Structures are given as structure tokens and as C-alpha cells.
Amino acid sequence: AFKRETQLFIGHQIRNDNSLRELLSADYTFVNERLARHYGIPGIYGNRYRKVTLDGAERGGLFGHGSLMMVTSYPNRTSPVLRGKFVLENLLGGPPPEPPPNVPALETSSDGKQLTMRDAMAMHRENPACRVCHAAMDPIGFSLENYDAVGKWRNVFADQPIDASGLLPDGNTFDGPDGLRDLLLSRPDDFVGTITEKLMRFALGRSLEYYDMPAIRKIVRDAAESDYRWSAIILGVVESVPFQMRRSEI
């Protein structure tokens, strides 16, 4: 059900040629009865998926999808690190460096008491080798802590109210998925540029090189005139020099 929701959501946006901004800002999703019950959406019955308008910001855009929250969690708990890494890699185009060898496992309890994820990560960052990488990932992951490991909304964990605030190394602050969403939407060239890079990589069938980047930047600049619609990005890729001049293996 999680997978189908995300497929219908993105397919709807491409077919209707919406702005890529709507991947994060959409106030609707697609659910059947089983998924609606999981999300706490009333009045949905049967196995048929249908488009529903959402009240509030808990489920808006991709950050509200259980699919995304589940694949960036461990089987028994959430992971601010996996969630932060996903956003950096797939939405901001700034993947963190590879972790050092022999990283110790995260301790989720102390003196027999369950720790909040923020406290557990604070203990983990006491290792200087871990601190640098986590400075960018953790604040992003903490902003999504209201979603549990299977995407249900929660306000309390380990008998403590969830602190979903974050501070990035560049000084930007935000609070909760709404704050993270607003931060990403305030930097559309970074967000859209990362998606454009992934589409170009798929279209070329190879990794991107430094000489491909001027074409990526041009596609994003041109797409801004139409509010970053899918058609502008896709046509930009097809009409670009890297795609037009690509070579096929013989």
C-alpha cells in the first residue's frame, strides 16, 4: 500500500505536468481503506485507491508517505541518520562522506532507561570521527522524528515530547517536517537540480561528469520560467547536448 501510494502520487504529478515543488508541498495523496486507517484519515472504505485532500501538514508531500519513512528506518526504530542521508542525497545533491570503519552501534538506552533519539545521537556524536558527518544529517533526520518507523504520526517517544527542531551547519534552522519542507522549497534550484541530475543520469545510462553540469544548470534555469514543471525538466534533458550527442555502444 505504501508503494502504490507513492507510485500514484508521482504518476499523477507527471501526467498533469505539475511543478516539481509539489513533490514536497502537495496537500493531497492517494489511499485505500487500509492505508487511510493507518494514517488516521476517516471516511475511506474499500480497496480502491482514491485521491484525498489532507487536513493539516502531517501527510503533505513525500515526507508524509509511509514508504519514505519506512525505507529510511530500521526494523525496530527510526533512524535520523538514514533519513538525513536520504534527503541530502536525493533532494539536496550533497551526499555525506562514507562513515569511518568500526563505527560503534547506536546505544538506545542508558541505565535501563530508553533514550530519546536525540539523546542517543548526542552520545554517539561524542566520537570525534562521527561528529563531522552527523552535523548535516542529524538535524534533517530529527525534523522527521514525528513519524515512527512505519510512518505513523506521534508526538511522544520514550515518555518525552518529540523535539523536531534542527540547526544546519550553515545556520539555517527549522522545526518539524513543515520547517524542513519550507527550507527545501526556499532553495528550489538545489532541489530541482538534484532531480534533474538523476533524470539526466537515467537518460544517459552513465554517471554524470563535470562537463555535464552546465547543461544541468541551464535546464534548471529555463524550467524556472514555468515554475519547474515536469515537462520543462524532461524536455530540457531530451534537448540537451549530453543527451543529443550521446554515443551508443556497438
N, C-alpha and C positions, 0 to 999 in steps of 0.2 A: 504493500500500500504506500509506503514511503517513496519507493522508487517510482511508482506510477504517478504520484502527486507531482514530483519534480519534472518528470517527462511531460506531463500535460501542461504544466506551468510554463516551461521554456518553449514548448511547441506552440502554445497559444501566442506567446510574445513574438516569435519569429513569423508566424503566419499573419499576424496583424501588424507586423512591421512597427512594433513599439520601440521606444527608446531603450537602450541598454540600461539606463538609470533604473528602469522599472524592475530589473532583476532584484534590486535591493529595496525599492520604495513601494512596490505593489501592495495594495490594500485588499488583495483577493488571493485565493488559492483554489485547489481542486480536491474535493474529498468525497469519500463514500461514508456509509454509516459507521463502519469500523474505525476509520481514521478520524471522523468527526467526534466520536466518543472519546478517543484518545486525546484529542486537542481540547475537548470541552466545548465543542460547537453544537448547540441544540438544533433540533428540528430536521435532522438529516436521517433518512431511512433508506435501506436497500443497498445493494452492491454497486449501483451505478454511480460513477463519479460525476460531480457537477461543480460548476464554478460558484463560489460563495464569497460574498463581501465580508470582510473581517471587521469586527469592532475592536478598537484599541490597537496597540502596536506589537502585541506579543507574537503574532504569527505573520506579520508583514514581511514580504520579500523572502529571499532564500534563507536568511538567518532564522526564520520561523519554521523551516522544514525539518521534520524529524530525520529525514535521510541525511542531511548535512550534519546534524548534531550527533547522530548515531555513529557515522563512519569516522568522526573525529573524537570518539570516546573509546575507552577500554570497556571490556565486558562488564566490569564491576564498578566503574566510576567514570566521571567526566575527566577530560584532560585539557586544561588551559593551554598546554604546550602544543598538542595536536591541532587544536582549534586556531591558536595563534599562527602556527606554521601554515595551516591551510589558507588563511586569509592573506598572509604575506606572499605566499607562492602564487595563489590563483586569482587574487583580486588587486594586489599591490605590486606584484612583479619584483619583490625583494626577498627571495628565499634566504633564511638564516644559514650560517655555515653549518657544516656537519658537526655533530656532537663529538667531543673528545672520547677516547677509549675509556672503558671501565667506569662509565658513569654510574653512580650508586642508584639503586631503586628508590622511588619516592616513598617516604615514610608517611603513612596516612593517619597514624595515631601516636600519641605520646603519653606515657604514664597511664596506659589503659584508657585514655580518653580520645575519642575521634576528633581529628583536627579538621578545621575548615580547609578548603583547598588553598585559600590564600596563605594561611599559616603554614601548611605543608610545603608550599612552594617557597616561602620565605626561608624555611630551614634548608631546603635543597639549594638555594642560591648562596648559602654560606660558603660553598665550594667556589673559589675564585674562577676556576675553569668553566663553571656553569653560568656565572653571573652575566657575562657579556651577551651570550646568545639569548638568554631569557629576558633581557631588558626590553627587547622589542616584541617577543612572542607573548609573554605572560599577560601584560595589560590587555591585549586584544582578547586572549582567552578568558580572562576574568570577566570581561564585559558580557560574555555569553553564559556565565555560570547559572543564570536563572533557568536555563534548560538543563534537565538531567541527562543521563546517558542515552535515553531513548526519546529525548526531545519534549518531555512533559515540562510545563512551566512550574517553577517552585519559587518560593520567597524565603525559605528557611532551609539550612543544611547544618548538620551537627549541632542542632539546638541554637544556631546563631542566624540572625538575619543575613542574607547574602549581600556582600559588598561587591557590586558590579562596576565600580569606578576604575578608571585606568589612566595612567600617565605614560606617554611615549617619550623616548629619549629626546625627540625634537621639541618637547614642551607641550604638545597637544594633549588636552585632557578630554575625557568623555565618560559617560555613565550608562551602562546597560547597552542592550542591542540597538536601542534608538540612537544613543550617542555615537556608537560605532558606525551605524548606518549613515548618520548625518556627516560624520567625518569623511567617510569614503565618497559620499556624494558631493562634498565640497571640493574634492580633488578628482573631477571626472576624467581628466586626461590620464592620470595614473591608472584608474580603474578600467577605463575603456581601452587604454593602451595595452594593458596586460591581456585582456580578452582578445584584442586584435593580434597580438603576438601568437597566442595559442591557435587562432584560426589560420594565421599565415603558416605556422609550423605544420599544421594538419594539411593545408593545401599544397605545400611544397614537398611534404614527405621527408623532411630533414630538419635538423636543428637550425636555428637562426644564427647568422653571423653578424659581425659589426657592420658590414656593408648592407645588410638588410634594414637596419634601423631607420635610415632616412625615409624609406618607403612606409614604415610603420607610423612614424611621426606625421607624415603627410596624410595618411588615411585618417588618423585621429583628428587632425586639424580640419580636414574637409568635412568629416562627419559631424563636427561641432555645429556646422551651419544648419543641420537638420535635427539637432538635439540628439545626436548619436543613435540614429535609427539603425536597426539591423541591416536594412537594405544598403545603407551608405557604407557600413563596415564591410559587408560581404562583397559588394561591387568594387569597393576600394581594393580589396585583396585580389579579386579576379583581374582588375585592370592594372595592377601594379607591375613594375618592371621585374621584380623577382619571380612573380608567377608567370608573366608572359614569356620570359626568357629562360624558364627552367628547362633542363635537359632530361630526357627520358633515357633510362639505361637500355642498351641494346643487347 
